């Protein structure tokens, strides 16, 4: 990953909103809101993911919607607790991406 792309990911905003939950996260910053959510669900692991724009290659809105619908079907099938959110660039230079905060998921 090139340096400018890495920096963009580090500066991005990762937001949760809906289901009575609303907070923002950033790479490298602790989130008390996230900690409370993990405690509430009695899990320690989590991931914030999207199926949109894989490998930072912008796809059409329709394709990103389709990909995220498929991802959500897998989350439901596998029984994960998850919340819908969005990731966006701090400067608005990248399209907002529908994302998911998945609780209790391992890296593998």
MDAnalysis code that builds the backbone (N, CA, C; Angstrom):
import MDAnalysis as mda
import numpy as np

u = mda.Universe.empty(324, n_residues=108, atom_resindex=np.repeat(np.arange(108), 3), trajectory=True)
u.add_TopologyAttr("name", ["N", "CA", "C"] * 108)
u.add_TopologyAttr("resid", np.arange(1, 109))
u.add_TopologyAttr("resname", ["UNK", "UNK", "UNK", "UNK", "UNK", "UNK", "UNK", "UNK", "UNK", "UNK", "UNK", "UNK", "UNK", "UNK", "UNK", "UNK", "UNK", "UNK", "UNK", "UNK", "UNK", "UNK", "UNK", "UNK", "UNK", "UNK", "UNK", "UNK", "UNK", "UNK", "UNK", "UNK", "UNK", "UNK", "UNK", "UNK", "UNK", "UNK", "UNK", "UNK", "UNK", "UNK", "UNK", "UNK", "UNK", "UNK", "UNK", "UNK", "UNK", "UNK", "UNK", "UNK", "UNK", "UNK", "UNK", "UNK", "UNK", "UNK", "UNK", "UNK", "UNK", "UNK", "UNK", "UNK", "UNK", "UNK", "UNK", "UNK", "UNK", "UNK", "UNK", "UNK", "UNK", "UNK", "UNK", "UNK", "UNK", "UNK", "UNK", "UNK", "UNK", "UNK", "UNK", "UNK", "UNK", "UNK", "UNK", "UNK", "UNK", "UNK", "UNK", "UNK", "UNK", "UNK", "UNK", "UNK", "UNK", "UNK", "UNK", "UNK", "UNK", "UNK", "UNK", "UNK", "UNK", "UNK", "UNK", "UNK"])
u.atoms.positions = np.array([
    [0.858, -1.170, 0.000],
    [0.000, 0.000, 0.000],
    [0.901, 1.228, 0.000],
    [0.590, 2.175, -0.879],
    [1.441, 3.364, -0.935],
    [1.168, 4.287, 0.256],
    [2.108, 5.173, 0.509],
    [2.079, 6.042, 1.686],
    [0.838, 6.940, 1.736],
    [0.454, 7.525, 0.602],
    [-0.701, 8.434, 0.616],
    [-2.006, 7.681, 0.886],
    [-2.114, 6.467, 0.371],
    [-3.304, 5.660, 0.623],
    [-3.371, 5.233, 2.095],
    [-2.243, 4.839, 2.646],
    [-2.187, 4.478, 4.054],
    [-2.601, 5.658, 4.932],
    [-2.102, 6.833, 4.605],
    [-2.446, 8.030, 5.372],
    [-3.950, 8.323, 5.273],
    [-4.525, 8.144, 4.087],
    [-5.964, 8.376, 3.897],
    [-6.785, 7.445, 4.790],
    [-6.394, 6.175, 4.873],
    [-7.098, 5.230, 5.747],
    [-6.964, 5.642, 7.209],
    [-5.798, 6.095, 7.587],
    [-5.566, 6.493, 8.975],
    [-6.351, 7.746, 9.358],
    [-6.616, 8.615, 8.410],
    [-7.344, 9.850, 8.681],
    [-8.855, 9.715, 8.498],
    [-9.286, 8.593, 7.962],
    [-10.712, 8.399, 7.673],
    [-11.546, 8.384, 8.949],
    [-12.819, 8.656, 8.780],
    [-13.790, 8.592, 9.873],
    [-14.614, 7.321, 9.701],
    [-14.827, 6.622, 10.796],
    [-15.612, 5.402, 10.800],
    [-16.783, 5.653, 11.746],
    [-17.978, 5.729, 11.178],
    [-19.161, 6.146, 11.938],
    [-20.168, 5.024, 12.077],
    [-20.786, 4.997, 13.248],
    [-21.930, 4.123, 13.481],
    [-23.119, 5.004, 13.735],
    [-24.227, 4.646, 13.132],
    [-25.456, 5.374, 13.415],
    [-26.639, 4.485, 13.105],
    [-27.552, 4.443, 14.046],
    [-28.729, 3.604, 13.908],
    [-28.826, 2.643, 15.059],
    [-29.985, 2.069, 15.246],
    [-30.252, 1.114, 16.326],
    [-29.893, 1.707, 17.681],
    [-30.103, 3.013, 17.817],
    [-29.829, 3.678, 19.087],
    [-28.368, 3.920, 19.377],
    [-27.518, 3.710, 18.383],
    [-26.074, 3.878, 18.559],
    [-25.580, 4.931, 17.587],
    [-24.797, 5.855, 18.082],
    [-24.214, 6.859, 17.201],
    [-22.887, 7.329, 17.787],
    [-21.805, 6.978, 17.087],
    [-20.490, 7.480, 17.464],
    [-19.525, 7.353, 16.297],
    [-18.381, 7.991, 16.445],
    [-17.355, 8.046, 15.407],
    [-16.066, 7.464, 15.953],
    [-15.319, 6.811, 15.069],
    [-14.017, 6.251, 15.451],
    [-12.970, 6.705, 14.441],
    [-11.732, 6.718, 14.905],
    [-10.581, 7.008, 14.053],
    [-9.475, 6.019, 14.389],
    [-8.676, 5.690, 13.410],
    [-7.540, 4.811, 13.611],
    [-6.601, 5.442, 14.639],
    [-6.158, 4.637, 15.583],
    [-5.193, 5.088, 16.576],
    [-5.781, 5.815, 17.769],
    [-7.091, 5.998, 17.791],
    [-7.741, 6.670, 18.921],
    [-8.653, 5.689, 19.641],
    [-8.582, 5.695, 20.962],
    [-9.471, 4.842, 21.762],
    [-10.886, 5.407, 21.714],
    [-11.852, 4.508, 21.726],
    [-13.256, 4.906, 21.702],
    [-13.969, 4.321, 22.913],
    [-14.361, 5.183, 23.823],
    [-15.116, 4.740, 24.986],
    [-16.471, 4.165, 24.561],
    [-17.060, 4.753, 23.525],
    [-18.341, 4.242, 23.013],
    [-18.195, 2.812, 22.508],
    [-17.116, 2.540, 21.771],
    [-16.883, 1.187, 21.280],
    [-16.645, 0.239, 22.449],
    [-15.859, 0.662, 23.406],
    [-15.576, -0.174, 24.573],
    [-16.877, -0.549, 25.289],
    [-17.760, 0.408, 25.462],
    [-19.046, 0.143, 26.123],
    [-19.907, -0.822, 25.307],
    [-19.891, -0.678, 23.977],
    [-20.661, -1.572, 23.116],
    [-20.119, -3.002, 23.207],
    [-18.801, -3.145, 23.194],
    [-18.192, -4.473, 23.325],
    [-18.545, -5.094, 24.674],
    [-18.466, -4.300, 25.735],
    [-18.823, -4.807, 27.059],
    [-20.287, -5.229, 27.114],
    [-21.144, -4.421, 26.520],
    [-22.582, -4.718, 26.520],
    [-22.861, -6.064, 25.859],
    [-22.105, -6.383, 24.808],
    [-22.317, -7.634, 24.071],
    [-21.366, -8.742, 24.515],
    [-20.551, -8.440, 25.522],
    [-19.627, -9.410, 26.107],
    [-18.696, -10.034, 25.073],
    [-18.103, -9.176, 24.247],
    [-17.118, -9.614, 23.259],
    [-15.883, -8.728, 23.367],
    [-14.779, -9.238, 22.867],
    [-13.537, -8.473, 22.878],
    [-13.056, -8.113, 21.477],
    [-13.495, -8.862, 20.490],
    [-13.001, -8.649, 19.130],
    [-14.055, -7.989, 18.264],
    [-13.593, -7.303, 17.229],
    [-14.497, -6.600, 16.332],
    [-13.745, -6.278, 15.042],
    [-14.510, -5.919, 14.032],
    [-13.938, -5.440, 12.771],
    [-14.908, -4.444, 12.160],
    [-14.368, -3.467, 11.482],
    [-15.173, -2.482, 10.763],
    [-14.850, -2.682, 9.289],
    [-15.807, -3.196, 8.527],
    [-15.528, -3.607, 7.146],
    [-16.583, -3.092, 6.176],
    [-16.196, -3.098, 4.919],
    [-17.113, -2.803, 3.830],
    [-16.764, -3.702, 2.657],
    [-17.740, -3.961, 1.827],
    [-17.484, -4.693, 0.580],
    [-17.374, -3.712, -0.586],
    [-17.526, -2.429, -0.296],
    [-17.498, -1.395, -1.343],
    [-16.057, -1.078, -1.757],
    [-15.912, -0.760, -3.006],
    [-14.647, -0.264, -3.554],
    [-13.438, -1.085, -3.114],
    [-13.415, -2.386, -3.440],
    [-12.326, -3.250, -2.982],
    [-10.965, -2.773, -3.496],
    [-9.977, -2.880, -2.620],
    [-8.604, -2.470, -2.929],
    [-8.547, -1.025, -3.413],
    [-9.442, -0.210, -2.863],
    [-9.495, 1.240, -3.165],
    [-9.725, 1.535, -4.644],
    [-10.454, 0.658, -5.304],
    [-10.840, 0.879, -6.693],
    [-12.331, 1.234, -6.705],
    [-12.643, 2.452, -7.117],
    [-14.028, 2.927, -7.066],
    [-14.896, 2.153, -8.060],
    [-15.966, 1.578, -7.527],
    [-16.947, 0.868, -8.340],
    [-18.214, 1.704, -8.420],
    [-19.153, 1.262, -9.224],
    [-20.421, 1.976, -9.321],
    [-21.197, 1.826, -8.023],
    [-22.099, 2.750, -7.795],
    [-22.934, 2.685, -6.598],
    [-23.725, 1.386, -6.569],
    [-24.252, 0.977, -7.716],
    [-25.044, -0.251, -7.789],
    [-24.202, -1.475, -7.419],
    [-22.967, -1.522, -7.906],
    [-22.092, -2.655, -7.593],
    [-21.735, -2.665, -6.108],
    [-21.457, -1.511, -5.540],
    [-21.156, -1.438, -4.110],
    [-22.357, -1.870, -3.264],
    [-23.557, -1.472, -3.664],
    [-24.772, -1.894, -2.959],
    [-24.901, -3.414, -3.023],
    [-24.713, -3.972, -4.203],
    [-24.817, -5.425, -4.378],
    [-23.805, -6.148, -3.494],
    [-22.578, -5.681, -3.489],
    [-21.524, -6.314, -2.699],
    [-21.838, -6.247, -1.202],
    [-22.291, -5.098, -0.740],
    [-22.608, -4.977, 0.682],
    [-23.823, -5.809, 1.065],
    [-24.787, -5.962, 0.158],
    [-25.927, -6.837, 0.435],
    [-25.464, -8.283, 0.598],
    [-24.534, -8.703, -0.244],
    [-23.988, -10.060, -0.136],
    [-23.230, -10.236, 1.180],
    [-22.449, -9.233, 1.551],
    [-21.731, -9.294, 2.825],
    [-22.714, -9.388, 3.984],
    [-23.759, -8.586, 3.945],
    [-24.737, -8.605, 5.028],
    [-25.440, -9.963, 5.110],
    [-25.720, -10.586, 3.981],
    [-26.321, -11.921, 3.986],
    [-25.411, -12.921, 4.702],
    [-24.098, -12.811, 4.468],
    [-23.144, -13.699, 5.135],
    [-23.112, -13.443, 6.637],
    [-23.161, -12.181, 7.039],
    [-23.159, -11.847, 8.463],
    [-24.382, -12.444, 9.156],
    [-25.522, -12.349, 8.491],
    [-26.759, -12.904, 9.049],
    [-26.668, -14.423, 9.104],
    [-26.239, -15.025, 8.008],
    [-26.127, -16.488, 7.924],
    [-25.210, -17.035, 9.009],
    [-24.094, -16.339, 9.250],
    [-23.119, -16.807, 10.233],
    [-23.449, -16.361, 11.658],
    [-24.541, -15.622, 11.823],
    [-25.025, -15.274, 13.149],
    [-24.252, -14.183, 13.877],
    [-23.578, -13.328, 13.144],
    [-22.830, -12.249, 13.779],
    [-23.747, -11.128, 14.265],
    [-23.359, -10.526, 15.371],
    [-23.979, -9.284, 15.817],
    [-23.238, -8.181, 15.079],
    [-23.975, -7.328, 14.381],
    [-23.324, -6.267, 13.613],
    [-24.205, -5.036, 13.593],
    [-23.565, -3.925, 13.277],
    [-24.242, -2.639, 13.175],
    [-23.815, -1.990, 11.869],
    [-24.737, -1.318, 11.223],
    [-24.434, -0.629, 9.977],
    [-23.840, 0.737, 10.281],
    [-22.854, 1.094, 9.507],
    [-22.213, 2.398, 9.657],
    [-21.733, 2.897, 8.308],
    [-20.768, 3.778, 8.367],
    [-20.178, 4.289, 7.131],
    [-18.749, 4.706, 7.401],
    [-17.958, 4.623, 6.362],
    [-16.603, 5.143, 6.426],
    [-16.504, 6.246, 5.385],
    [-15.756, 7.271, 5.746],
    [-15.624, 8.396, 4.826],
    [-14.283, 9.087, 5.058],
    [-13.832, 9.758, 4.044],
    [-12.570, 10.485, 4.163],
    [-12.807, 11.770, 4.943],
    [-11.791, 12.169, 5.676],
    [-11.889, 13.381, 6.492],
    [-12.072, 14.627, 5.630],
    [-11.518, 14.595, 4.417],
    [-11.582, 15.780, 3.548],
    [-12.685, 15.703, 2.503],
    [-13.474, 14.618, 2.506],
    [-14.550, 14.471, 1.536],
    [-14.085, 14.065, 0.149],
    [-12.823, 13.695, 0.022],
    [-12.260, 13.342, -1.285],
    [-12.503, 11.914, -1.727],
    [-13.220, 11.148, -0.942],
    [-13.516, 9.753, -1.276],
    [-14.992, 9.521, -1.007],
    [-15.663, 8.720, -1.825],
    [-17.092, 8.488, -1.601],
    [-17.352, 7.817, -0.252],
    [-18.456, 8.181, 0.376],
    [-18.881, 7.539, 1.620],
    [-19.198, 6.083, 1.301],
    [-18.730, 5.182, 2.159],
    [-18.958, 3.760, 1.943],
    [-19.797, 3.178, 3.081],
    [-20.888, 2.521, 2.738],
    [-21.655, 1.778, 3.739],
    [-20.723, 0.714, 4.300],
    [-20.724, 0.576, 5.619],
    [-19.809, -0.343, 6.294],
    [-20.538, -1.053, 7.427],
    [-19.858, -2.032, 8.001],
    [-20.438, -2.802, 9.093],
    [-19.431, -2.924, 10.230],
    [-19.891, -2.689, 11.444],
    [-19.119, -3.011, 12.634],
    [-19.595, -4.384, 13.073],
    [-18.694, -5.356, 13.028],
    [-19.028, -6.742, 13.349],
    [-18.428, -7.063, 14.708],
    [-19.239, -7.529, 15.622],
    [-18.766, -7.855, 16.964],
    [-18.460, -9.346, 17.075],
    [-17.418, -9.651, 17.833],
    [-17.092, -11.049, 18.124],
    [-16.496, -11.809, 16.953],
    [-15.955, -11.113, 15.988],
    [-15.361, -11.764, 14.817],
    [-13.851, -11.850, 15.013],
    [-13.263, -12.951, 14.564],
    [-11.811, -13.103, 14.673],
    [-11.159, -12.613, 13.389],
    [-9.868, -12.428, 13.453],
    [-9.129, -11.964, 12.281],
    [-9.216, -12.971, 11.133],
    [-9.231, -14.245, 11.464],
    [-9.311, -15.270, 10.416],
    [-10.691, -15.318, 9.828],
])
